[in-house]
Amino acid sequence: MNKSTYEHKKDTQNGVRRFIFAIIAITLQVVFIIMMIMRINTYLVGINYILHIATLVLVLVIYGKHTTSSMKMPWIILILSFPVVGISLYLLIGLNGSTYRMRRRYHQIDDILFPLLPDNTDILEKLQKEDPDSYAVSSYIDRNALYPIYQNTDVTYYDMADKGLDAQIEDMKKAKSYIFMEYHAIEDKSVWHRIQDVLVEKVHEGVEVRVFYDDMGSIGFINNTDFVRRMEKLGIHCRVFNPFAPFVNVFLNNRDHRKITVIDGRIGYTGGYNLAEEYMNITHPYGLWKDTGIRLEGDAVKSLLITFLEMWNAVKETDRDDTSFDHYLDVPAYTAKENGGYVHPYADSPLDDEHVGEDVYITIANKAERYCYFITPYLIITDEMNHALSLAAKRGVDVRIITPGIPDKKMVYGVTRSFYNGLVRNGVRIFEWTPGFCHAKMSVSDDVRATCGTINLDYRSLYHHFENGCYMVNCDAVHKIKDDFDSLFPQCREVTEQYRSGRSQFMRLWQLFMRLFAELM
């Protein structure tokens, strides 16, 4: 075994050890808090009254929060039923964790970056005249996520992750100024090595290269200290989002789930796939892996760039770049080959009260007239999302959802299936993709509108993670996405009738119990 391969293997082993240690540390922390409260509760009657008062106050505080009841009720039930366990879990994980200083950092960098985006009101008004229903989604994104709509952008759709990766690497080989990459998970094996070889070559050519990844997402794949040190030694600037420290971390439940590559401000990639072996079907832990992505070329890449720069500069006080950002947006004019389409990249953050990812999906369902299809690896949705999908089906819209046929997490899969019954009773059709695990996160409706990005139909994506997506109207990619859905349905088993009334009472009770922990999955 050569030295390089040995070092990579050692880094991965260290990452796995750190992941195991993290799980043990969290468990010990929860157990310690519970035992401490129970011991105090046993010997001091007065503390028991304080615990009951604290339980009541905390329940009232949760009840009064400006969020969906689907997020509040599980915590309230858990805390009232098991006060010690419930309070401990809520204080450790249930709080949204962000501090005043962290919010301030993001606000400060957003105040610098977002004014650099173009004011494309004229394009938005043009869409309003052409298609009021599609305009409703873009108007929401423009007003609440602050990302503008674009034309003059070509979109290429990849129905499998390896196709997107191949195109991505070829584009990176042509980079002249910079390559910026932000991913939830990087595995220090062959997929990353292919990318790394290109990045090192570009560094030698004078191209600026930055890599940013989530620590929790990559914790079983790489060792932070060794990986970052090695990247910096190669000339690749590398930063880690929210390094995992279970005993001191108050931002534990919020992760960077985005997947973005920006090349010279002219070409951008996003989608569902991370930079790891299973996403490219090099390994098959859960059968065939279905993932998708898109390539943007043209004006809309500006929004992907701003999204990357926000995270790169805000995650720590010491991460702020002492430079102007304008030159990154100074790219040669581009004329799109495809005319008439609208492209609207956007991002979502857990640091505000705007749930952009969920609201985009809900609005798409509300505006659908003929059909509305979704594909997601996890289906753990709020009452509001459930109502939107059900109401669309009741209006006569053909609403279909594709979930995995082979799960990657069996417990989460059980919770996912617990949502089937409520949907199918109202006319939504559920399909499970039999070849394996579908990790794609997409929607398409009426041959007009589609989304592709990182946003799952689950609480973590919709409420707790930093996410990004791309909304498309009347682009050729919309039809390609529809064609891909049409090719997937014959590969699925439809379980609509099975879950209309097929659950045993025991299974129903167990699934409802597991929903109490849905925010943790």
C-alpha angles and dihedrals in degrees: 000000000000121000095253094052091046091052092049091049091048092050091052092049090050089051092052091049090050090050091052090047090050092053091048091047093052091047092049091047092053092044091049093052092047094047092046092052093044093049092050090044092053098052102034118054090190091059088056090060090046089052091052091048091047089050092052093046093048091048090051091048091051091045090053096050117116096242138099119293088233088070096040103045098060090054092046092050092045094048094046093046098042107016098179096046094038096050092045094051093044094051092046101040112358096069112086087237102211115133129219090253092053093050089047091053092053093046091050095051092042089054087059100039107039095058086061090067116093123256099238097176090135091059091048091051090048090055090048090059094044100042120004093185093055089043090059091065095044092045089055092050092046094049101039108025092035094224116132128228120246144200125184090069129120117214124201119191124211117199093197130039097234090059090053092047093051091052091044093054092048090052092048090055088062096050115132105177114014148345118206121187129184120178138164093222135022121181116202095228140092098313092053092040090059089053094042092054090056093045093052090050091051092048088057088053091055098259116147110237127191129179124190125179142168116255097213092047091052100033095109093042107050143011110245102215096046095041096049092045091050093048093049090049088055091051094255111131107225133188133177126219115229102339109224115257107154099190096052106021114111092175095061100126097050117080137173103251096167124122113200138153120182122188119193091328088280104082127042137178131199138153141111103305128101125202099265139109101255093053090060094044092246086127125026111207091152105025119264114358117223116201135150142198145176136226119215123198120181140023098344092067087079090076093052089050093051090047090054095045091051093059095039092056103035110047094085135016090240094052099075113120113229094219145084116266098207095094091061088061094046099100131150116271115269130203114206120229091214116066129201101023126122124219123192118179114189142171136214130212133193090216094082136046094248113103097199098169094053094042092052090053092046093050092049090053091046092052097044114114106175109013142350122192130189134185120194137156091223131032110198105137140172125247088255093057091043090052093049093051092044094047091051090052091048089054088059097261114146099240116185133172126195118205130172123288090204115040127219091204114032096197092052089045090057091053090047090055091049088070095054097081096055090050101043092049087064096047104270113139119222124205128185115207104232102198092070143280121356110205096170118119110204146130134195132183139184094346086281112077133042141161132206126178146089102304116116124195092251139098095256095057096037098045115010111035138070102246141170137200144167125234115204132192126192093346123140086241089066090062091045090053091049090050089051091052090050090053092049099053094069088053092055135081110229109225097179097114093038091060097039090087106338102110122105117232090247092053091047092052092046093050092048089051091051090053088069086072097041093116090060095053 
